Amino acid sequence: MKKLFTRITTAILALLAAQSAFATGTGGLPWDSAITTLQGDLTGPVATGISVIAFLAAGAALVFGEELGGIAKKLMYVVLGVAFIVLGNSFLSALGLTGAMVL
């Protein structure tokens, strides 16, 4: 009987805690506007143009740069990766695939 009382009390407390958590749902977080601005800056047309140039330059450096050292090659791979991420975001936006997809 004591276990049943403990389980019921725990369930009631959990429901009360969830109720107070749902009460704060309408307002946005204080940093939402800054993150939205940063997202717009990182995915806008300027960032896309810079990523195209960086992608081509890093690819050419890797293909034609026979004497690149290990650190320089790793840096070129990082530049290619970042450029690929930005270009991938622009490509998916052009296809209409933006945001999280919940099925």
N, C-alpha and C positions, 0 to 999 in steps of 0.2 A: 504494500500500500504506500510505503514511503517513496519507492521508486516512481510510482505513478504520479504522486504529488510533485516530485522533483521534475519529472518530464513535463507535466502540465504547466508548472511555474516557468520552466525554461522556454516553452513554446509561447507563453503569454509575453514574457520579456522580449523574446525575439520579434514578435509581432509589433510590440510597442516601439522597439528600436527601428524597425523598418518603416513604421508610420512616420516617425520624426525625420527619417532620412528622405522620404518622399516629399516632405513638406518644403524642402529647399530647392525644388526642381525648376522653377520658372526663370530665375535669374541666371545670367551668364557668369562665367568666371572672370576675374579681373584682367587676366592676361589673354583672353580670347581675341581681342582686337589686335594686339601686337602679333600674335601667332598668325592670324589671318593676313595681316600685312606682310609678314615674312614669307608666308606661303605664296602670296601673289608676286612678291619680288623674286622668289626662287623659281617660279614656274611661268613667268611672263615672257614676252617676246625678246627682251634684252638677254635674259638668261638662256633662252633657247638659241639665240644667235651666237652667244659666247660658247655655249656647249658644242655647237656645230663646228666652230673654228677650233676649239680645243680637241674635239674628237678627231678632226682631220690632221691637225698638227701632231698630236700624240701618235696617231696611227702611222703617219709618215716617218716620224722619228724612230718608231720601233722597226719599221720595215727597212728604212734606208740607213739607220744609224748603227753601223756594225761595231763601233767602238764604244758603245754606251756601257758604263759600269753597272754593277748590280743595283746600286741605290738609284741611279738614273732610270733604269728599267722599271724598278718598283714604282717610282714616281710617275712614270708614263702610264703604268697600269692603273694607278689611282686616278689619274686624270681621265683615262678612258672610262673607268667605272663611273665616275661622277657625271661625265658627259652622257654616258649611256642611260643613267638614271633620269637625268633631266629630259633627254630626248624621248625616252620611253614614256614619261609622263605626258609630254606634248602629243606623242603618237596616240596614246590611249584616250586623251581628251578629244583628239580629232575623230576618233571612232565613236565617241559618245560614252565611253566607259570611265566615269569619274566617280570618286567617292567609294565607299564600301558597298559591296554588293551582298545583300542578304537574300538567300534563297529560301 
